[in-house]
């Protein structure tokens, strides 16, 4: 699956796309996908995004394409008290 470095690269390369889709926060963390441990990108939304998102984000490293898992979570935007 994806390494932490690859997940950070995917977050950097695709953050504009995810923010345009309504994400209020974007993180990298460990995920379990298809029974395997991996790192991936987590996009946080207040409500479901209007358009379907892909299950992974594509990056290129050393001339090879790599898929990094993408998951979404619905959670309220953090506020200062």
Secondary structure, 3 states (H helix, E strand, C coil): CCCHHHHHHHHHHHHHHHHHCCCCEEEEEEEEECCEEEEEEEEEECCCCCCCCCCEEEEEECCEEEEEEEEEEECCCCCCC
